[in-house]
């Protein structure tokens, strides 16, 4: 909604105090990537990224 990826992630995906670990990253080509992240509470998610204008942007997030 805000048009700013970082703002949306901070507001909706993780609390500002959240501690996350990146467990793995898969980059099948130069424009797409998938990261598996684990929160301190044990929740694991897949974060789908797309490269736009030289910057990685979150395309979507699903529970892993």
N, CA, C and O atoms as a GROMACS GRO file, in nm:
protein
  256
    1UNK      N    1   0.081  -0.120   0.000
    1UNK     CA    2   0.000   0.000   0.000
    1UNK      C    3   0.085   0.126   0.000
    1UNK      O    4   0.054   0.221  -0.073
    2UNK      N    5   0.189   0.129   0.080
    2UNK     CA    6   0.269   0.251   0.091
    2UNK      C    7   0.357   0.274  -0.030
    2UNK      O    8   0.404   0.386  -0.054
    3UNK      N    9   0.380   0.167  -0.109
    3UNK     CA   10   0.471   0.179  -0.222
    3UNK      C   11   0.616   0.164  -0.181
    3UNK      O   12   0.706   0.174  -0.265
    4UNK      N   13   0.641   0.139  -0.053
    4UNK     CA   14   0.776   0.124  -0.002
    4UNK      C   15   0.790  -0.015   0.059
    4UNK      O   16   0.729  -0.043   0.162
    5UNK      N   17   0.870  -0.100  -0.003
    5UNK     CA   18   0.883  -0.238   0.040
    5UNK      C   19   0.931  -0.248   0.186
    5UNK      O   20   0.875  -0.324   0.265
    6UNK      N   21   1.033  -0.171   0.221
    6UNK     CA   22   1.087  -0.177   0.358
    6UNK      C   23   0.982  -0.139   0.461
    6UNK      O   24   0.974  -0.200   0.567
    7UNK      N   25   0.902  -0.038   0.431
    7UNK     CA   26   0.797   0.004   0.524
    7UNK      C   27   0.693  -0.104   0.542
    7UNK      O   28   0.650  -0.131   0.654
    8UNK      N   29   0.651  -0.167   0.432
    8UNK     CA   30   0.551  -0.273   0.439
    8UNK      C   31   0.602  -0.393   0.518
    8UNK      O   32   0.530  -0.449   0.600
    9UNK      N   33   0.725  -0.433   0.493
    9UNK     CA   34   0.782  -0.548   0.565
    9UNK      C   35   0.790  -0.518   0.714
    9UNK      O   36   0.751  -0.600   0.797
   10UNK      N   37   0.839  -0.402   0.747
   10UNK     CA   38   0.853  -0.366   0.889
   10UNK      C   39   0.718  -0.361   0.959
   10UNK      O   40   0.706  -0.403   1.074
   11UNK      N   41   0.618  -0.310   0.890
   11UNK     CA   42   0.485  -0.295   0.950
   11UNK      C   43   0.408  -0.426   0.957
   11UNK      O   44   0.330  -0.446   1.050
   12UNK      N   45   0.427  -0.516   0.861
   12UNK     CA   46   0.338  -0.632   0.850
   12UNK      C   47   0.404  -0.767   0.863
   12UNK      O   48   0.336  -0.863   0.899
   13UNK      N   49   0.532  -0.778   0.835
   13UNK     CA   50   0.593  -0.910   0.834
   13UNK      C   51   0.657  -0.945   0.966
   13UNK      O   52   0.634  -1.054   1.019
   14UNK      N   53   0.735  -0.857   1.022
   14UNK     CA   54   0.806  -0.883   1.147
   14UNK      C   55   0.789  -0.763   1.239
   14UNK      O   56   0.776  -0.649   1.194
   15UNK      N   57   0.789  -0.790   1.368
   15UNK     CA   58   0.789  -0.679   1.462
   15UNK      C   59   0.927  -0.613   1.459
   15UNK      O   60   1.024  -0.677   1.420
   16UNK      N   61   0.936  -0.487   1.498
   16UNK     CA   62   1.067  -0.419   1.495
   16UNK      C   63   1.173  -0.488   1.581
   16UNK      O   64   1.292  -0.473   1.556
   17UNK      N   65   1.130  -0.563   1.682
   17UNK     CA   66   1.224  -0.631   1.771
   17UNK      C   67   1.256  -0.773   1.727
   17UNK      O   68   1.335  -0.841   1.791
   18UNK      N   69   1.196  -0.818   1.618
   18UNK     CA   70   1.212  -0.957   1.573
   18UNK      C   71   1.357  -0.989   1.540
   18UNK      O   72   1.428  -0.908   1.481
   19UNK      N   73   1.397  -1.107   1.578
   19UNK     CA   74   1.528  -1.160   1.542
   19UNK      C   75   1.503  -1.273   1.444
   19UNK      O   76   1.429  -1.367   1.474
   20UNK      N   77   1.564  -1.264   1.327
   20UNK     CA   78   1.546  -1.369   1.227
   20UNK      C   79   1.682  -1.420   1.180
   20UNK      O   80   1.781  -1.347   1.180
   21UNK      N   81   1.684  -1.546   1.141
   21UNK     CA   82   1.802  -1.608   1.082
   21UNK      C   83   1.766  -1.648   0.940
   21UNK      O   84   1.659  -1.703   0.915
   22UNK      N   85   1.854  -1.620   0.847
   22UNK     CA   86   1.836  -1.666   0.710
   22UNK      C   87   1.898  -1.805   0.704
   22UNK      O   88   2.020  -1.820   0.716
   23UNK      N   89   1.813  -1.907   0.685
   23UNK     CA   90   1.861  -2.044   0.684
   23UNK      C   91   1.917  -2.085   0.549
   23UNK      O   92   2.014  -2.160   0.542
   24UNK      N   93   1.857  -2.035   0.441
   24UNK     CA   94   1.908  -2.067   0.307
   24UNK      C   95   1.859  -1.963   0.207
   24UNK      O   96   1.759  -1.894   0.229
   25UNK      N   97   1.932  -1.953   0.097
   25UNK     CA   98   1.893  -1.865  -0.014
   25UNK      C   99   1.918  -1.942  -0.143
   25UNK      O  100   2.025  -1.998  -0.163
   26UNK      N  101   1.817  -1.944  -0.229
   26UNK     CA  102   1.828  -2.008  -0.360
   26UNK      C  103   1.807  -1.900  -0.465
   26UNK      O  104   1.707  -1.830  -0.464
   27UNK      N  105   1.903  -1.887  -0.557
   27UNK     CA  106   1.894  -1.789  -0.664
   27UNK      C  107   1.900  -1.866  -0.796
   27UNK      O  108   2.008  -1.888  -0.851
   28UNK      N  109   1.783  -1.908  -0.848
   28UNK     CA  110   1.782  -1.990  -0.969
   28UNK      C  111   1.822  -1.913  -1.095
   28UNK      O  112   1.867  -1.974  -1.193
   29UNK      N  113   1.806  -1.782  -1.094
   29UNK     CA  114   1.849  -1.698  -1.206
   29UNK      C  115   1.875  -1.558  -1.152
   29UNK      O  116   1.858  -1.534  -1.033
   30UNK      N  117   1.916  -1.468  -1.238
   30UNK     CA  118   1.956  -1.334  -1.192
   30UNK      C  119   1.843  -1.243  -1.150
   30UNK      O  120   1.867  -1.132  -1.102
   31UNK      N  121   1.717  -1.289  -1.167
   31UNK     CA  122   1.603  -1.203  -1.136
   31UNK      C  123   1.515  -1.252  -1.023
   31UNK      O  124   1.428  -1.179  -0.976
   32UNK      N  125   1.534  -1.376  -0.979
   32UNK     CA  126   1.448  -1.436  -0.877
   32UNK      C  127   1.530  -1.506  -0.771
   32UNK      O  128   1.636  -1.561  -0.798
   33UNK      N  129   1.478  -1.502  -0.648
   33UNK     CA  130   1.544  -1.570  -0.537
   33UNK      C  131   1.439  -1.611  -0.434
   33UNK      O  132   1.331  -1.552  -0.426
   34UNK      N  133   1.473  -1.713  -0.357
   34UNK     CA  134   1.388  -1.756  -0.246
   34UNK      C  135   1.476  -1.771  -0.124
   34UNK      O  136   1.579  -1.838  -0.128
   35UNK      N  137   1.436  -1.709  -0.014
   35UNK     CA  138   1.508  -1.721   0.112
   35UNK      C  139   1.420  -1.791   0.214
   35UNK      O  140   1.300  -1.763   0.223
   36UNK      N  141   1.479  -1.881   0.291
   36UNK     CA  142   1.409  -1.943   0.402
   36UNK      C  143   1.457  -1.874   0.529
   36UNK      O  144   1.576  -1.874   0.559
   37UNK      N  145   1.363  -1.814   0.604
   37UNK     CA  146   1.399  -1.741   0.725
   37UNK      C  147   1.329  -1.803   0.846
   37UNK      O  148   1.217  -1.853   0.836
   38UNK      N  149   1.398  -1.797   0.958
   38UNK     CA  150   1.344  -1.851   1.083
   38UNK      C  151   1.344  -1.742   1.188
   38UNK      O  152   1.446  -1.678   1.214
   39UNK      N  153   1.227  -1.721   1.249
   39UNK     CA  154   1.215  -1.622   1.357
   39UNK      C  155   1.260  -1.684   1.489
   39UNK      O  156   1.269  -1.806   1.500
   40UNK      N  157   1.288  -1.602   1.586
   40UNK     CA  158   1.331  -1.649   1.717
   40UNK      C  159   1.226  -1.738   1.782
   40UNK      O  160   1.259  -1.824   1.864
   41UNK      N  161   1.097  -1.718   1.747
   41UNK     CA  162   0.990  -1.798   1.806
   41UNK      C  163   0.973  -1.933   1.736
   41UNK      O  164   0.886  -2.011   1.774
   42UNK      N  165   1.057  -1.961   1.635
   42UNK     CA  166   1.053  -2.090   1.566
   42UNK      C  167   0.976  -2.090   1.436
   42UNK      O  168   0.985  -2.187   1.360
   43UNK      N  169   0.900  -1.985   1.407
   43UNK     CA  170   0.827  -1.979   1.280
   43UNK      C  171   0.925  -1.973   1.164
   43UNK      O  172   1.024  -1.900   1.168
   44UNK      N  173   0.896  -2.051   1.060
   44UNK     CA  174   0.980  -2.053   0.940
   44UNK      C  175   0.895  -2.007   0.822
   44UNK      O  176   0.780  -2.049   0.807
   45UNK      N  177   0.952  -1.921   0.739
   45UNK     CA  178   0.882  -1.868   0.622
   45UNK      C  179   0.971  -1.873   0.500
   45UNK      O  180   1.094  -1.872   0.511
   46UNK      N  181   0.908  -1.879   0.384
   46UNK     CA  182   0.976  -1.865   0.256
   46UNK      C  183   0.949  -1.723   0.208
   46UNK      O  184   0.834  -1.679   0.200
   47UNK      N  185   1.055  -1.651   0.175
   47UNK     CA  186   1.044  -1.515   0.125
   47UNK      C  187   1.086  -1.518  -0.022
   47UNK      O  188   1.199  -1.554  -0.054
   48UNK      N  189   0.993  -1.482  -0.110
   48UNK     CA  190   1.018  -1.481  -0.253
   48UNK      C  191   1.057  -1.341  -0.296
   48UNK      O  192   0.987  -1.244  -0.265
   49UNK      N  193   1.169  -1.330  -0.367
   49UNK     CA  194   1.223  -1.201  -0.406
   49UNK      C  195   1.235  -1.191  -0.558
   49UNK      O  196   1.252  -1.292  -0.626
   50UNK      N  197   1.226  -1.071  -0.608
   50UNK     CA  198   1.245  -1.041  -0.749
   50UNK      C  199   1.336  -0.920  -0.759
   50UNK      O  200   1.326  -0.827  -0.679
   51UNK      N  201   1.425  -0.920  -0.857
   51UNK     CA  202   1.517  -0.808  -0.874
   51UNK      C  203   1.456  -0.708  -0.971
   51UNK      O  204   1.422  -0.742  -1.084
   52UNK      N  205   1.443  -0.583  -0.924
   52UNK     CA  206   1.388  -0.475  -1.005
   52UNK      C  207   1.481  -0.355  -0.996
   52UNK      O  208   1.516  -0.310  -0.887
   53UNK      N  209   1.520  -0.304  -1.109
   53UNK     CA  210   1.608  -0.186  -1.114
   53UNK      C  211   1.733  -0.204  -1.029
   53UNK      O  212   1.779  -0.109  -0.966
   54UNK      N  213   1.787  -0.325  -1.028
   54UNK     CA  214   1.910  -0.352  -0.954
   54UNK      C  215   1.893  -0.374  -0.805
   54UNK      O  216   1.993  -0.389  -0.734
   55UNK      N  217   1.769  -0.376  -0.754
   55UNK     CA  218   1.743  -0.395  -0.612
   55UNK      C  219   1.652  -0.516  -0.591
   55UNK      O  220   1.561  -0.540  -0.671
   56UNK      N  221   1.676  -0.593  -0.486
   56UNK     CA  222   1.590  -0.705  -0.453
   56UNK      C  223   1.468  -0.655  -0.379
   56UNK      O  224   1.478  -0.578  -0.284
   57UNK      N  225   1.351  -0.700  -0.424
   57UNK     CA  226   1.221  -0.663  -0.364
   57UNK      C  227   1.148  -0.790  -0.324
   57UNK      O  228   1.161  -0.893  -0.390
   58UNK      N  229   1.074  -0.783  -0.216
   58UNK     CA  230   0.994  -0.897  -0.173
   58UNK      C  231   0.871  -0.908  -0.262
   58UNK      O  232   0.795  -0.812  -0.279
   59UNK      N  233   0.854  -1.026  -0.320
   59UNK     CA  234   0.738  -1.052  -0.406
   59UNK      C  235   0.627  -1.119  -0.327
   59UNK      O  236   0.509  -1.100  -0.356
   60UNK      N  237   0.666  -1.198  -0.225
   60UNK     CA  238   0.565  -1.266  -0.144
   60UNK      C  239   0.630  -1.344  -0.031
   60UNK      O  240   0.750  -1.367  -0.031
   61UNK      N  241   0.547  -1.383   0.065
   61UNK     CA  242   0.593  -1.460   0.181
   61UNK      C  243   0.489  -1.567   0.211
   61UNK      O  244   0.369  -1.539   0.213
   62UNK      N  245   0.537  -1.690   0.234
   62UNK     CA  246   0.447  -1.798   0.273
   62UNK      C  247   0.508  -1.875   0.388
   62UNK      O  248   0.630  -1.878   0.402
   63UNK      N  249   0.424  -1.937   0.473
   63UNK     CA  250   0.479  -2.025   0.577
   63UNK      C  251   0.553  -2.141   0.510
   63UNK      O  252   0.511  -2.192   0.406
   64UNK      N  253   0.663  -2.182   0.571
   64UNK     CA  254   0.739  -2.294   0.514
   64UNK      C  255   0.699  -2.425   0.578
   64UNK      O  256   0.753  -2.530   0.542
   0.00000   0.00000   0.00000
